[in-house]
Amino acid sequence: MEKKSNPRIQKLAFLLKQMDKIHLRDAADILNVSEMTIRRDLNGDTDASVVLLGGYIVSNPQQNPDKRYLIAEQQTKNIAAKMHLGALAAPLVQDGDVVFFDCGSTIPFIISQINNGIKFTALCCSLNTFMALQDKPNCEVILCGGHYSRHNSFFNPLHLSGELDRICTTKAFISAAGVDIKQGVTCFNFDEAKIKAKAMAKTQQAILAFDHTKLHKVRQAYIGELGQFDLVVSDVNLPREFDYDAQKIRY
C-alpha cells in the first residue's frame, strides 16, 4: 500500500522550493499549528523530503541527487567539533567590532555562541550566515549582494566593487575545507576563495576556523597560506610539522 503523504510536510516541501530554509516558529505560524506538531510530523516520517536542523526546516540532503558541496548537508556533520570550535571563537567578538563572517557551515556555530549583549556590526555574503546573525539582537547586519548559489547559500558579487571593498573590518572569520602543510588553506568553490582572500586583505585580524576533519585535506580552490592568518581556532592543536606559532592557536 502506498504511504499517504502528510499535507503539512508537502506544504513545507513546496515552500523550500522558494527558499533555502524556514525557521520552525515561522513554519508553525504559516501552517497554523504548534511547533511540537511539526516536530512530531518530521520525527514520525523517516522518508520526509524535509528535515529539522538547528531550529530550521531544510530540504532533506539525503534526497538531493546533486553530489556537490551542499551547505545544508555539511551543517549536519561534525557538530560536536563545530560547537566546541564555536565556543572558542565566539568570545573573540567584542563590543564595537566590525566583523566579516564567511559562508562555511562552521560559521553559524560561532555566531550562535556570541553573547547576545555584545554590540557589533557584521558583514556577510551568504544566506546561512545571515540567518544566524539576524538572531543576534545587538548586531547590525550588512549582507553583500550578488548572484545567489543555492548549493552553498553564497552571494557572488556582480560588480568589481562592493560592500566588502568599502568596509574595513576589525576581524574576519574564515572557514576552510582543507588545511595542508604544502598546499595551504583551501575550499571547494573558486568564488568563495576569492571573497575569503579579499576579506583577509581588508581586515585587521584574519581568523581561520576549522575542525580536525579538514587537516591534511586539499580542495580545488586556494585561499592562502596558513601563515597569512593572525589566529587559528580549531578543536585540536595543529601537528608539529605545521610549524605555526603556538601562541596564535586556540583549541
Accessible surface in RSA format (square Angstrom, percent):
REM  Atomic radii and reference values for relative SASA: ProtOr
REM  Chains: A
REM  Algorithm: Lee & Richards
REM  Probe-radius: 1.40
REM  Slices: 20
REM RES _ NUM      All-atoms   Total-Side   Main-Chain    Non-polar    All polar
REM                ABS   REL    ABS   REL    ABS   REL    ABS   REL    ABS   REL
RES MET A   1   241.04 124.8 151.45 100.2  89.59 213.3 126.02 107.1 115.02 152.4
RES GLU A   2   163.37  93.8 133.75 101.2  29.62  70.5  58.15 112.5 105.23  85.9
RES LYS A   3   128.95  62.9 107.20  65.8  21.75  51.8 101.05  91.0  27.90  29.7
RES LYS A   4   186.99  91.2 161.52  99.1  25.48  60.7 111.66 100.5  75.33  80.2
RES SER A   5    64.74  54.7  46.66  62.3  18.08  41.6  19.08  40.6  45.66  64.0
RES ASN A   6    39.26  27.1  30.86  29.8   8.40  20.2  14.60  35.1  24.66  23.8
RES PRO A   7    79.23  57.7  78.63  71.7   0.60   2.2  78.73  65.0   0.50   3.1
RES ARG A   8    75.26  31.6  75.23  38.4   0.02   0.1  12.42  17.0  62.84  38.1
RES ILE A   9    10.21   5.8  10.21   7.6   0.00   0.0  10.21   7.4   0.00   0.0
RES GLN A  10   102.51  57.3  92.84  67.8   9.68  23.0  33.62  71.6  68.89  52.2
RES LYS A  11   120.03  58.6 116.55  71.5   3.49   8.3  64.57  58.1  55.47  59.1
RES LEU A  12     1.38   0.8   1.38   1.0   0.00   0.0   1.38   1.0   0.00   0.0
RES ALA A  13    25.11  23.1  21.26  32.8   3.84   8.7  22.37  31.5   2.74   7.3
RES PHE A  14   122.68  61.4 120.87  74.9   1.82   4.7 122.18  74.1   0.50   1.4
RES LEU A  15    34.40  19.2  34.40  24.6   0.00   0.0  34.40  24.2   0.00   0.0
RES LEU A  16    11.57   6.4   1.14   0.8  10.43  26.2   1.49   1.0  10.08  27.1
RES LYS A  17   155.21  75.7 130.50  80.1  24.72  58.8  80.75  72.7  74.47  79.3
RES GLN A  18   109.93  61.5  73.02  53.4  36.91  87.9  32.99  70.2  76.94  58.4
RES MET A  19    82.79  42.9  74.36  49.2   8.42  20.1  67.77  57.6  15.02  19.9
RES ASP A  20    33.20  23.3  18.01  17.9  15.19  35.9  11.62  27.4  21.58  21.5
RES LYS A  21    23.78  11.6  17.36  10.7   6.42  15.3   8.60   7.7  15.18  16.2
RES ILE A  22     6.85   3.9   4.25   3.2   2.60   6.3   6.85   4.9   0.00   0.0
RES HIS A  23    33.05  18.1  31.61  22.0   1.44   3.7  19.02  19.6  14.03  16.3
RES LEU A  24     4.08   2.3   4.08   2.9   0.00   0.0   4.08   2.9   0.00   0.0
RES ARG A  25   121.06  50.8 119.80  61.1   1.26   3.0  42.53  58.1  78.53  47.6
RES ASP A  26    66.86  46.8  65.57  65.3   1.29   3.1  15.06  35.4  51.80  51.7
RES ALA A  27     0.00   0.0   0.00   0.0   0.00   0.0   0.00   0.0   0.00   0.0
RES ALA A  28     7.46   6.9   6.40   9.9   1.06   2.4   6.60   9.3   0.87   2.3
RES ASP A  29   113.28  79.3  89.57  89.2  23.71  56.1  31.00  73.0  82.28  82.1
RES ILE A  30    99.31  56.5  67.33  50.2  31.98  77.1  75.05  54.0  24.26  65.8
RES LEU A  31    22.99  12.8   3.89   2.8  19.10  48.0   7.84   5.5  15.15  40.8
RES ASN A  32   136.79  94.3 115.56 111.7  21.23  51.1  27.23  65.5 109.57 105.9
RES VAL A  33    43.63  28.7  24.02  21.7  19.61  47.3  35.20  30.6   8.44  22.9
RES SER A  34    61.26  51.8  46.78  62.4  14.49  33.4  50.05 106.6  11.22  15.7
RES GLU A  35    73.77  42.4  70.62  53.4   3.15   7.5  21.90  42.4  51.88  42.4
RES MET A  36   109.65  56.8 106.89  70.7   2.77   6.6  90.10  76.6  19.56  25.9
RES THR A  37    25.88  18.4  25.85  26.2   0.03   0.1  13.13  17.6  12.75  19.3
RES ILE A  38     0.74   0.4   0.74   0.6   0.00   0.0   0.74   0.5   0.00   0.0
RES ARG A  39    93.10  39.1  92.35  47.1   0.75   1.8  15.45  21.1  77.65  47.1
RES ARG A  40   146.41  61.5 136.91  69.8   9.50  22.6  67.08  91.7  79.33  48.1
RES ASP A  41    19.46  13.6  12.04  12.0   7.42  17.5   5.90  13.9  13.56  13.5
RES LEU A  42    17.55   9.8   6.28   4.5  11.28  28.3   6.41   4.5  11.14  30.0
RES ASN A  43   122.67  84.6  95.10  91.9  27.57  66.4  30.35  73.0  92.32  89.2
RES GLY A  44    63.83  78.7   0.00   N/A  63.83  78.7  34.20  93.9  29.62  66.3
RES ASP A  45    27.64  19.4  24.33  24.2   3.31   7.8   6.93  16.3  20.71  20.7
RES THR A  46   124.63  88.6  92.48  93.8  32.14  76.6  80.05 107.5  44.57  67.4
RES ASP A  47   103.31  72.4  89.54  89.1  13.77  32.6  26.68  62.8  76.63  76.4
RES ALA A  48     4.56   4.2   2.01   3.1   2.55   5.8   4.20   5.9   0.36   1.0
RES SER A  49    45.95  38.8  38.59  51.5   7.36  16.9  32.91  70.1  13.04  18.3
RES VAL A  50     1.95   1.3   1.39   1.3   0.55   1.3   1.39   1.2   0.55   1.5
RES VAL A  51    38.75  25.5  37.47  33.9   1.28   3.1  38.75  33.7   0.00   0.0
RES LEU A  52    47.00  26.2  24.12  17.3  22.87  57.5  24.12  16.9  22.87  61.6
RES LEU A  53    42.44  23.6  34.98  25.0   7.46  18.8  37.17  26.1   5.28  14.2
RES GLY A  54    81.27 100.2   0.00   N/A  81.27 100.2  46.82 128.5  34.45  77.2
RES GLY A  55    24.12  29.7   0.00   N/A  24.12  29.7  17.42  47.8   6.69  15.0
RES TYR A  56    24.81  11.6  24.81  14.1   0.00   0.0  24.68  18.5   0.13   0.2
RES ILE A  57     0.00   0.0   0.00   0.0   0.00   0.0   0.00   0.0   0.00   0.0
RES VAL A  58     5.69   3.7   5.69   5.2   0.00   0.0   5.69   4.9   0.00   0.0
RES SER A  59    52.69  44.5  49.85  66.5   2.85   6.6  31.91  68.0  20.78  29.1
RES ASN A  60    16.58  11.4  13.33  12.9   3.25   7.8   0.00   0.0  16.58  16.0
RES PRO A  61    21.88  15.9  11.49  10.5  10.40  37.8  15.10  12.5   6.79  42.2
RES GLN A  62   167.89  93.9 129.82  94.9  38.07  90.6  44.73  95.2 123.16  93.4
RES GLN A  63    93.25  52.1  63.21  46.2  30.04  71.5  40.79  86.8  52.46  39.8
RES ASN A  64    54.48  37.6  44.40  42.9  10.08  24.3   7.14  17.2  47.33  45.8
RES PRO A  65   117.94  86.0  95.94  87.5  22.00  80.0 105.12  86.8  12.81  79.6
RES ASP A  66    34.51  24.2  22.76  22.7  11.75  27.8  21.30  50.1  13.21  13.2
RES LYS A  67   188.00  91.7 152.61  93.6  35.39  84.3 107.95  97.2  80.06  85.3
RES ARG A  68   148.76  62.5 138.80  70.8   9.96  23.7  74.13 101.3  74.63  45.2
RES TYR A  69    49.03  22.9  33.03  18.8  16.00  41.6  29.71  22.3  19.32  23.8
RES LEU A  70    14.81   8.2  14.49  10.4   0.32   0.8  14.49  10.2   0.32   0.9
RES ILE A  71    11.03   6.3  10.71   8.0   0.33   0.8  10.71   7.7   0.33   0.9
RES ALA A  72    22.73  20.9  22.33  34.5   0.41   0.9  22.60  31.8   0.13   0.3
RES GLU A  73    57.38  32.9  57.38  43.4   0.00   0.0   9.09  17.6  48.29  39.4
RES GLN A  74    34.26  19.2  34.26  25.0   0.00   0.0   0.24   0.5  34.01  25.8
RES GLN A  75    28.93  16.2  24.51  17.9   4.42  10.5  10.18  21.7  18.74  14.2
RES THR A  76    50.96  36.2  31.82  32.3  19.14  45.6  20.14  27.1  30.82  46.6
RES LYS A  77    89.44  43.6  85.26  52.3   4.18   9.9  55.09  49.6  34.35  36.6
RES ASN A  78    56.75  39.1  35.30  34.1  21.44  51.6  12.71  30.6  44.04  42.6
RES ILE A  79    82.73  47.1  78.42  58.4   4.31  10.4  78.42  56.5   4.31  11.7
RES ALA A  80    84.62  77.8  68.76 106.1  15.86  36.1  76.02 107.1   8.60  22.8
RES ALA A  81    13.11  12.1   5.93   9.2   7.18  16.3  11.14  15.7   1.98   5.2
RES LYS A  82     2.25   1.1   2.25   1.4   0.00   0.0   0.10   0.1   2.15   2.3
RES MET A  83    83.51  43.2  81.93  54.2   1.58   3.8  72.76  61.9  10.76  14.3
RES HIS A  84    86.71  47.4  79.78  55.5   6.93  17.7  58.76  60.6  27.95  32.5
RES LEU A  85     0.00   0.0   0.00   0.0   0.00   0.0   0.00   0.0   0.00   0.0
RES GLY A  86     0.00   0.0   0.00   N/A   0.00   0.0   0.00   0.0   0.00   0.0
RES ALA A  87    49.53  45.5  36.62  56.5  12.92  29.4  39.27  55.3  10.27  27.2
RES LEU A  88    39.90  22.2  37.51  26.8   2.39   6.0  39.90  28.0   0.00   0.0
RES ALA A  89     0.00   0.0   0.00   0.0   0.00   0.0   0.00   0.0   0.00   0.0
RES ALA A  90     3.59   3.3   1.92   3.0   1.67   3.8   2.12   3.0   1.47   3.9
RES PRO A  91    74.59  54.4  59.64  54.4  14.95  54.3  70.82  58.5   3.76  23.4
RES LEU A  92    19.53  10.9  15.71  11.2   3.82   9.6  18.90  13.3   0.63   1.7
RES VAL A  93     2.10   1.4   0.00   0.0   2.10   5.1   0.00   0.0   2.10   5.7
RES GLN A  94    94.10  52.6  94.10  68.8   0.00   0.0  36.86  78.5  57.24  43.4
RES ASP A  95    97.65  68.4  74.25  73.9  23.40  55.3  33.43  78.7  64.22  64.0
RES GLY A  96    61.79  76.2   0.00   N/A  61.79  76.2  39.77 109.1  22.03  49.3
RES ASP A  97    12.36   8.7  11.23  11.2   1.13   2.7   0.34   0.8  12.02  12.0
RES VAL A  98    37.16  24.5  37.16  33.6   0.00   0.0  37.16  32.3   0.00   0.0
RES VAL A  99     0.00   0.0   0.00   0.0   0.00   0.0   0.00   0.0   0.00   0.0
RES PHE A 100     0.52   0.3   0.52   0.3   0.00   0.0   0.52   0.3   0.00   0.0
RES PHE A 101     0.00   0.0   0.00   0.0   0.00   0.0   0.00   0.0   0.00   0.0
RES ASP A 102     1.59   1.1   1.59   1.6   0.00   0.0   1.59   3.7   0.00   0.0
RES CYS A 103     2.95   2.2   2.43   2.7   0.52   1.2   0.00   0.0   2.95   3.2
RES GLY A 104     8.74  10.8   0.00   N/A   8.74  10.8   8.74  24.0   0.00   0.0
RES SER A 105     9.13   7.7   7.45   9.9   1.68   3.9   0.00   0.0   9.13  12.8
RES THR A 106     6.25   4.4   5.76   5.8   0.48   1.2   0.00   0.0   6.25   9.4
RES ILE A 107     0.00   0.0   0.00   0.0   0.00   0.0   0.00   0.0   0.00   0.0
RES PRO A 108    20.79  15.2  19.12  17.4   1.67   6.1  19.41  16.0   1.38   8.6
RES PHE A 109    30.30  15.2  28.74  17.8   1.56   4.1  30.23  18.3   0.08   0.2
RES ILE A 110     0.00   0.0   0.00   0.0   0.00   0.0   0.00   0.0   0.00   0.0
RES ILE A 111     0.00   0.0   0.00   0.0   0.00   0.0   0.00   0.0   0.00   0.0
RES SER A 112    65.68  55.5  41.09  54.8  24.59  56.7  41.35  88.1  24.32  34.1
RES GLN A 113    59.26  33.1  33.82  24.7  25.44  60.6  24.89  53.0  34.37  26.1
RES ILE A 114     4.09   2.3   0.42   0.3   3.67   8.8   0.76   0.5   3.33   9.0
RES ASN A 115   102.91  71.0  87.88  84.9  15.03  36.2  27.27  65.6  75.63  73.1
RES ASN A 116    81.29  56.1  74.55  72.0   6.74  16.2  20.91  50.3  60.38  58.4
RES GLY A 117    48.43  59.7   0.00   N/A  48.43  59.7  32.73  89.8  15.71  35.2
RES ILE A 118    31.21  17.8  29.72  22.1   1.50   3.6  29.72  21.4   1.50   4.1
RES LYS A 119   135.88  66.3 134.71  82.7   1.17   2.8  77.37  69.6  58.50  62.3
RES PHE A 120     9.17   4.6   0.76   0.5   8.41  21.9   5.62   3.4   3.55  10.2
RES THR A 121    30.21  21.5  29.80  30.2   0.40   1.0   7.94  10.7  22.26  33.7
RES ALA A 122     0.00   0.0   0.00   0.0   0.00   0.0   0.00   0.0   0.00   0.0
RES LEU A 123     0.13   0.1   0.13   0.1   0.00   0.0   0.13   0.1   0.00   0.0
RES CYS A 124     0.00   0.0   0.00   0.0   0.00   0.0   0.00   0.0   0.00   0.0
RES CYS A 125     3.55   2.7   3.55   4.0   0.00   0.0   2.97   7.5   0.59   0.6
RES SER A 126     0.00   0.0   0.00   0.0   0.00   0.0   0.00   0.0   0.00   0.0
RES LEU A 127    37.01  20.6  37.01  26.5   0.00   0.0  37.01  26.0   0.00   0.0
RES ASN A 128     1.60   1.1   0.20   0.2   1.40   3.4   0.20   0.5   1.40   1.3
RES THR A 129     0.00   0.0   0.00   0.0   0.00   0.0   0.00   0.0   0.00   0.0
RES PHE A 130    56.44  28.2  56.44  35.0   0.00   0.0  56.44  34.2   0.00   0.0
RES MET A 131    29.10  15.1  29.10  19.3   0.00   0.0  19.01  16.2  10.09  13.4
RES ALA A 132    16.53  15.2   9.09  14.0   7.44  16.9  14.20  20.0   2.33   6.2
RES LEU A 133     0.06   0.0   0.00   0.0   0.06   0.1   0.00   0.0   0.06   0.2
RES GLN A 134    92.81  51.9  63.02  46.1  29.78  70.9  20.07  42.7  72.74  55.2
RES ASP A 135    66.74  46.8  44.70  44.5  22.04  52.1  28.06  66.0  38.68  38.6
RES LYS A 136    19.41   9.5  15.06   9.2   4.35  10.4   7.57   6.8  11.85  12.6
RES PRO A 137    94.58  68.9  54.05  49.3  40.53 147.3  66.19  54.7  28.38 176.4
RES ASN A 138    56.62  39.0  41.87  40.5  14.74  35.5   8.33  20.1  48.28  46.7
RES CYS A 139    19.16  14.5   0.00   0.0  19.16  45.0   1.25   3.2  17.92  19.3
RES GLU A 140   115.12  66.1 107.35  81.2   7.76  18.5  41.60  80.5  73.52  60.0
RES VAL A 141    40.85  26.9  12.38  11.2  28.46  68.6  12.38  10.8  28.46  77.2
RES ILE A 142    49.19  28.0  46.07  34.3   3.12   7.5  49.19  35.4   0.00   0.0
RES LEU A 143    61.09  34.0  40.59  29.0  20.50  51.5  40.59  28.5  20.50  55.2
RES CYS A 144     7.84   5.9   7.84   8.7   0.00   0.0   5.79  14.7   2.05   2.2
RES GLY A 145    39.27  48.4   0.00   N/A  39.27  48.4  31.96  87.7   7.31  16.4
RES GLY A 146    31.09  38.3   0.00   N/A  31.09  38.3   5.76  15.8  25.32  56.7
RES HIS A 147   116.92  63.9 110.29  76.7   6.64  17.0  77.58  79.9  39.35  45.8
RES TYR A 148    62.93  29.4  46.16  26.3  16.77  43.6  46.16  34.7  16.77  20.7
RES SER A 149    32.14  27.2  27.21  36.3   4.94  11.4  23.33  49.7   8.81  12.3
RES ARG A 150   148.09  62.2 135.97  69.3  12.13  28.9  49.09  67.1  99.00  60.0
RES HIS A 151    53.43  29.2  53.16  37.0   0.27   0.7  37.37  38.5  16.06  18.7
RES ASN A 152     5.95   4.1   5.95   5.8   0.00   0.0   2.46   5.9   3.49   3.4
RES SER A 153     1.17   1.0   1.17   1.6   0.00   0.0   0.00   0.0   1.17   1.6
RES PHE A 154     4.83   2.4   4.82   3.0   0.02   0.0   4.82   2.9   0.02   0.0
RES PHE A 155    34.13  17.1  34.08  21.1   0.05   0.1  34.08  20.7   0.05   0.1
RES ASN A 156    32.35  22.3  32.35  31.3   0.00   0.0   5.59  13.5  26.76  25.9
RES PRO A 157    43.68  31.8  29.15  26.6  14.53  52.8  29.91  24.7  13.78  85.6
RES LEU A 158   134.54  74.9  97.64  69.9  36.90  92.8 101.10  71.0  33.44  90.0
RES HIS A 159   143.21  78.3 130.88  91.0  12.33  31.6  89.73  92.5  53.48  62.2
RES LEU A 160   175.37  97.7 156.59 112.0  18.78  47.2 160.12 112.5  15.25  41.0
RES SER A 161    55.94  47.3  45.40  60.6  10.53  24.3  35.90  76.5  20.03  28.1
RES GLY A 162    17.72  21.9   0.00   N/A  17.72  21.9  16.54  45.4   1.18   2.6
RES GLU A 163    66.91  38.4  64.52  48.8   2.39   5.7  22.47  43.5  44.44  36.3
RES LEU A 164    10.66   5.9  10.17   7.3   0.48   1.2  10.17   7.1   0.48   1.3
RES ASP A 165    47.91  33.6  35.02  34.9  12.89  30.5  12.98  30.5  34.94  34.8
RES ARG A 166   171.92  72.2 136.34  69.5  35.58  84.7  65.44  89.4 106.49  64.5
RES ILE A 167    38.08  21.7  35.40  26.4   2.68   6.5  38.04  27.4   0.03   0.1
RES CYS A 168    94.71  71.6  76.69  85.5  18.02  42.3  29.83  75.6  64.88  70.0
RES THR A 169     2.14   1.5   1.43   1.4   0.71   1.7   0.59   0.8   1.55   2.3
RES THR A 170    34.83  24.8  32.10  32.5   2.73   6.5  32.10  43.1   2.73   4.1
RES LYS A 171    27.80  13.6  27.80  17.1   0.00   0.0  11.28  10.2  16.52  17.6
RES ALA A 172     0.00   0.0   0.00   0.0   0.00   0.0   0.00   0.0   0.00   0.0
RES PHE A 173     0.00   0.0   0.00   0.0   0.00   0.0   0.00   0.0   0.00   0.0
RES ILE A 174     0.00   0.0   0.00   0.0   0.00   0.0   0.00   0.0   0.00   0.0
RES SER A 175     7.29   6.2   7.29   9.7   0.00   0.0   4.71  10.0   2.58   3.6
RES ALA A 176     9.48   8.7   0.00   0.0   9.48  21.6   3.43   4.8   6.04  16.0
RES ALA A 177     9.90   9.1   8.35  12.9   1.55   3.5   8.94  12.6   0.96   2.5
RES GLY A 178     0.00   0.0   0.00   N/A   0.00   0.0   0.00   0.0   0.00   0.0
RES VAL A 179     0.76   0.5   0.76   0.7   0.00   0.0   0.76   0.7   0.00   0.0
RES ASP A 180    23.84  16.7  20.52  20.4   3.31   7.8   0.04   0.1  23.80  23.7
RES ILE A 181    82.91  47.2  59.71  44.5  23.20  55.9  62.20  44.8  20.71  56.2
RES LYS A 182   174.06  84.9 146.38  89.8  27.68  65.9  94.21  84.8  79.85  85.1
RES GLN A 183    97.58  54.6  92.64  67.7   4.95  11.8  15.39  32.8  82.19  62.3
RES GLY A 184     1.68   2.1   0.00   N/A   1.68   2.1   1.50   4.1   0.17   0.4
RES VAL A 185     0.08   0.1   0.08   0.1   0.00   0.0   0.08   0.1   0.00   0.0
RES THR A 186     4.02   2.9   4.02   4.1   0.00   0.0   4.02   5.4   0.00   0.0
RES CYS A 187     4.80   3.6   4.80   5.4   0.00   0.0   4.80  12.2   0.00   0.0
RES PHE A 188    68.31  34.2  64.72  40.1   3.59   9.3  64.73  39.2   3.57  10.2
RES ASN A 189    49.60  34.2  46.88  45.3   2.72   6.6   6.82  16.4  42.78  41.3
RES PHE A 190   128.18  64.1 120.67  74.7   7.51  19.6 121.16  73.5   7.03  20.1
RES ASP A 191    53.82  37.7  52.97  52.7   0.85   2.0   2.00   4.7  51.82  51.7
RES GLU A 192    11.47   6.6  11.14   8.4   0.33   0.8   0.49   1.0  10.98   9.0
RES ALA A 193     6.70   6.2   5.77   8.9   0.93   2.1   6.06   8.5   0.64   1.7
RES LYS A 194   116.08  56.6 105.71  64.9  10.36  24.7  74.76  67.3  41.31  44.0
RES ILE A 195     7.63   4.3   7.63   5.7   0.00   0.0   7.63   5.5   0.00   0.0
RES LYS A 196     4.17   2.0   4.17   2.6   0.00   0.0   1.73   1.6   2.44   2.6
RES ALA A 197    42.12  38.7  35.60  54.9   6.52  14.8  36.79  51.8   5.33  14.1
RES LYS A 198    62.74  30.6  55.78  34.2   6.96  16.6  39.48  35.5  23.25  24.8
RES ALA A 199     0.92   0.8   0.00   0.0   0.92   2.1   0.65   0.9   0.26   0.7
RES MET A 200    20.92  10.8   9.15   6.1  11.77  28.0   9.36   8.0  11.56  15.3
RES ALA A 201    87.40  80.4  46.49  71.7  40.91  93.1  58.41  82.3  28.99  76.8
RES LYS A 202    66.50  32.4  55.13  33.8  11.37  27.1  30.86  27.8  35.64  38.0
RES THR A 203    21.29  15.1   0.57   0.6  20.72  49.4   2.31   3.1  18.98  28.7
RES GLN A 204   143.16  80.1 111.17  81.2  32.00  76.2  45.97  97.8  97.20  73.7
RES GLN A 205    52.34  29.3  52.34  38.3   0.00   0.0  13.11  27.9  39.23  29.8
RES ALA A 206     3.03   2.8   3.02   4.7   0.01   0.0   3.02   4.3   0.01   0.0
RES ILE A 207     0.00   0.0   0.00   0.0   0.00   0.0   0.00   0.0   0.00   0.0
RES LEU A 208     0.00   0.0   0.00   0.0   0.00   0.0   0.00   0.0   0.00   0.0
RES ALA A 209     0.29   0.3   0.00   0.0   0.29   0.7   0.00   0.0   0.29   0.8
RES PHE A 210     1.37   0.7   0.25   0.2   1.12   2.9   1.37   0.8   0.00   0.0
RES ASP A 211     0.00   0.0   0.00   0.0   0.00   0.0   0.00   0.0   0.00   0.0
RES HIS A 212    83.91  45.9  75.18  52.3   8.73  22.3  52.66  54.3  31.25  36.4
RES THR A 213    42.78  30.4  33.38  33.8   9.39  22.4  38.98  52.4   3.80   5.7
RES LYS A 214    32.23  15.7  32.23  19.8   0.00   0.0  27.93  25.1   4.29   4.6
RES LEU A 215    23.37  13.0  16.23  11.6   7.15  18.0  16.23  11.4   7.15  19.2
RES HIS A 216    98.54  53.9  77.82  54.1  20.72  53.0  56.63  58.4  41.92  48.8
RES LYS A 217    87.17  42.5  85.24  52.3   1.93   4.6  57.76  52.0  29.41  31.3
RES VAL A 218    73.90  48.6  47.99  43.4  25.91  62.4  48.02  41.7  25.88  70.2
RES ARG A 219    79.98  33.6  70.21  35.8   9.77  23.3   9.85  13.5  70.13  42.5
RES GLN A 220   126.55  70.8  92.62  67.7  33.93  80.8  40.08  85.3  86.47  65.6
RES ALA A 221     0.00   0.0   0.00   0.0   0.00   0.0   0.00   0.0   0.00   0.0
RES TYR A 222   116.04  54.2  98.49  56.0  17.54  45.7  87.85  66.0  28.19  34.8
RES ILE A 223     8.49   4.8   0.00   0.0   8.49  20.5   0.00   0.0   8.49  23.1
RES GLY A 224     0.95   1.2   0.00   N/A   0.95   1.2   0.95   2.6   0.00   0.0
RES GLU A 225    77.53  44.5  77.53  58.7   0.00   0.0  42.70  82.6  34.83  28.4
RES LEU A 226    18.58  10.3  17.02  12.2   1.56   3.9  17.02  12.0   1.56   4.2
RES GLY A 227    65.62  80.9   0.00   N/A  65.62  80.9  32.39  88.9  33.23  74.4
RES GLN A 228   102.35  57.2  78.35  57.3  24.00  57.1  37.09  78.9  65.27  49.5
RES PHE A 229     2.72   1.4   0.00   0.0   2.72   7.1   0.37   0.2   2.35   6.7
RES ASP A 230    62.53  43.8  55.81  55.5   6.72  15.9  11.84  27.9  50.69  50.6
RES LEU A 231    18.48  10.3  18.48  13.2   0.00   0.0  18.48  13.0   0.00   0.0
RES VAL A 232     0.00   0.0   0.00   0.0   0.00   0.0   0.00   0.0   0.00   0.0
RES VAL A 233     0.00   0.0   0.00   0.0   0.00   0.0   0.00   0.0   0.00   0.0
RES SER A 234     0.26   0.2   0.26   0.3   0.00   0.0   0.21   0.4   0.05   0.1
RES ASP A 235    25.76  18.0   9.97   9.9  15.79  37.3   3.49   8.2  22.27  22.2
RES VAL A 236    53.07  34.9  49.74  45.0   3.33   8.0  52.99  46.0   0.08   0.2
RES ASN A 237    68.38  47.2  54.38  52.5  14.00  33.7  15.60  37.5  52.78  51.0
RES LEU A 238    15.19   8.5   3.22   2.3  11.97  30.1   3.22   2.3  11.96  32.2
RES PRO A 239    38.63  28.2  24.69  22.5  13.95  50.7  36.55  30.2   2.08  12.9
RES ARG A 240   225.83  94.8 202.59 103.3  23.24  55.3  89.06 121.7 136.77  82.9
RES GLU A 241    95.68  54.9  75.43  57.1  20.25  48.2  48.81  94.4  46.87  38.3
RES PHE A 242    18.69   9.3   3.52   2.2  15.16  39.5   3.72   2.3  14.96  42.8
RES ASP A 243   135.34  94.8 107.15 106.6  28.19  66.7  31.11  73.2 104.23 104.0
RES TYR A 244    33.26  15.5  13.07   7.4  20.19  52.5  16.10  12.1  17.16  21.2
RES ASP A 245    70.54  49.4  53.92  53.7  16.62  39.3  29.52  69.5  41.03  40.9
RES ALA A 246    75.82  69.7  61.38  94.7  14.44  32.9  61.45  86.5  14.37  38.1
RES GLN A 247   170.02  95.1 134.46  98.3  35.56  84.7  50.28 107.0 119.75  90.8
RES LYS A 248    87.74  42.8  87.11  53.4   0.63   1.5  38.26  34.4  49.48  52.7
RES ILE A 249    20.71  11.8   4.76   3.5  15.95  38.4   4.76   3.4  15.95  43.3
RES ARG A 250    92.51  38.8  89.64  45.7   2.87   6.8  22.82  31.2  69.69  42.2
RES TYR A 251   128.98  60.2  95.28  54.2  33.69  87.7  61.69  46.4  67.29  83.0
END  Absolute sums over single chains surface
CHAIN  1 A    12816.5      10232.7       2583.8       6822.8       5993.7
END  Absolute sums over all chains
TOTAL         12816.5      10232.7       2583.8       6822.8       5993.7
